[in-house]
């Protein structure tokens, strides 16, 4: 377990942060001391106050308690200063400077020797707390009563003068100067200290640049790709010209030969001689042109290669600067895993490897949510309870392994596996049938692999209970969408009772992606390869019509067929006559997340690297179009947004079935919900939330009341509190399940009880969802409810 | 008027700063160019238009235009301006004017500001001119309709002077669907 490494990384991050905060505190403290303008003073005071507050928080998160305590005191003092309950005095400033200096010193001292500084911190904490006392007559509290501190404070002043001189410089002063700050503090410390200060390592060997600047540099470098492509195009043109001239030369030589023969036949025609002269001159010029264009072609080719190489190198280096190691993402995981596991009463060991592999910052950011979701799933659904694990003769500690590897230069592979109970393929089949996704026979026909990949469809979850962590079945669809948006692919495999493994393949860099050019109604468009399942030719006879929609069957599954020109609203192109058998249609199967459509296009050309550009300042967002690219010949080609295409295409079919839709909407409005809740406030809150979302709401004041109402009225769902007088939520749920007419009614338990036992009890009595009030927000409840009714 | 104010006096500094800011305001048409403004004259169909020079980034011959589906009709497409993609508009369509078929759009006038940039298609560039502000008349009966909102007025010899700021800041110009 590289827990220690992670701790180390966190500390590194804290170092950089504290370094900056300390510098800012020094700077502003000094300015504050000098300033006479009250307005400015307030501003600076606010800055120092916030810095102290942030540093406190940061110190707490890496568990450096002495710093946290001291910052707490400094912060409190500043808060008093802000409220003007304490006034500024020179000694007060001295103490504050000293305090900041001591924090800096403490942090730059090796961990093993820190205890020597701790005494100073303790004393300072006391001094500061004296300052903090409300002014009870005494205008200058503190130092006088704290004689022992006088000396260190005075000595400290040496460093105060220097520190501000350092502070305005960028966050990383040269290492050689740092001892000057540290040394006086060293002398000042009441305890004896070893001379060796690790200040060199304290200041990192890096520069911080705003990501915006870096991004714009990267974009500029990417623009050069277009230039490269244009030059290539020019080179082709030159070569074409060269070939043309070569042919010309050849023809000219041939004619020359023929002409000579003619001359031999007709002797002594001076007029003809003159013509020959002219012809010779002409031919020589062709030859010269030929040699010139040869030279030009060669040199352009060379420059082209040189430029191409340089552009590629530059872009490569630029891309590297925007790469971040996976460890930056890893650092948040152990704690998250621990918290979730503890919350669920499980023991989980997280094993991370490959943290040093680097990937585009944008990809790493986009990967965070899906990865967290997968890990939560693994803990919640995969890993069993310790007791169960023991029964299965597994180690009581579940294991989650997250491995990052780089099988190819520009490809990263992430493997997340757990040694839990695996995925029950048959449960997925059942769920898919229940949700109407598949018919019984279809479900039987699916291979296990195909069935497992159904979990990427929304609405499929094998968890019997909905909690705030998982079970809503939306997650995996979203995970897949996120990964695909990053031009990645996700795979899943499972061994029942043994393991579940997710594999995610991602490009290292986002700048360019693979796309193909398709054409529709005479216009070219680019489709990202990541969203193309395959391209096929179909016989028009294969097209079936269902409810005014064209459908073709792909691997036994119906996929709706639509012409790209129709989705984009281009001039209508009717489907060709089914009778003309010879004609075939070119169809691209597009997929995004779980949704698929078959798209008719006119032509498809080969894959190529596509550099995404924006459509300019005027066209901020256009449906179906995510941007454009410039081809080597300068042509602008729009890039299609497959997500949009799919929803636009389904929107079109909805418009056909409009009447039906409206009916359904009316029905939706009439969904009625019974709220069982003893607290008036909670009841009103819930009622308001649901009513504003078009539910018809009835309320009951306790379980018994609720049960009576349920028997009388017809409700689509019950939302119940747990702790209530007369009959609590568990009993109510049990009674509902026991009553034949009510047994299928969805029950959502909303409670402040966040314990595993209760959650399990919730499952036992047959609740459909369990939402904890502390993590309770509207969307959570509404989402759950929408899914259930 | 007696003692020189101290250099460090914050009040003085503040006053000076304010004054500097006030004076540093960008020159606006109304105040300074009371008499004349430099414009680029161009032709669309049978009409001569003029645009003030200061918002024009470049004038570029129209080579190829890529149609973007899903955009309003007045957006004729996008062009590649030295590796940058810029949308171009057809004023005839935007103003909903007749005789659109008489246009032979061959030049693009790129208008630009911090937040907006687009090209205006024109048939022919007629060169630059100085237009006297007094010569721009506002109320001409021919200038009713949508177009009136985007005009500064019409000159005595019939040149339609477009309001570049209005065009650049108009909500209808910003396509966010």
Interface residues (C-beta under 8 A of the other chain):
Chain A: X36 X37 X40 X223 X226 X227 X523 X568 X569 X570 X613 X614 X615 X616 X617 X618 X619 X620 X621 X622 X623 X624 X625 X628 X630 X634 X635 X636 X637 X638
Chain B: X10 X63 X64 X66 X67 X68 X69 X70 X71 X75 X78 X79 X80 X83 X84 X85 X86 X87 X89 X115 X116 X117 X118 X173 X174 X175 X176 X177
